[in-house]
């Protein structure tokens, strides 16, 4: 005899709904469907409102700093000291 972890009068061996379960759920079908539609439309409405409000945002009041002053690139001091050491050895 195989082990059956779940035994219910509402489902058969293949976990299909029995007529008793369908009869028990029938009075709530319309109410649950309307509630699901209301919740989904609320979520979609909030998402659409948020995207609409964010897309209208302008950043005219933000002060953008000027481009920084570019200085000529100098060799690092360690490179200069290495080059001086190599020149000293060659002499």
NORWOHU-V874710 format. One record per helix or strand of 2 or more residues. SS is the DSSP state (helix for helix, strand for strand). FROM is the first residue (numbers start at 1). LEN is the number of residues. If there is no record, write none. Layout:
# NORWOHU-V874710
ss;from;len
SS;FROM;LEN
SS;FROM;LEN
This chain:
# NORWOHU-V874710
ss;from;len
helix;19;8
helix;29;27
helix;77;14
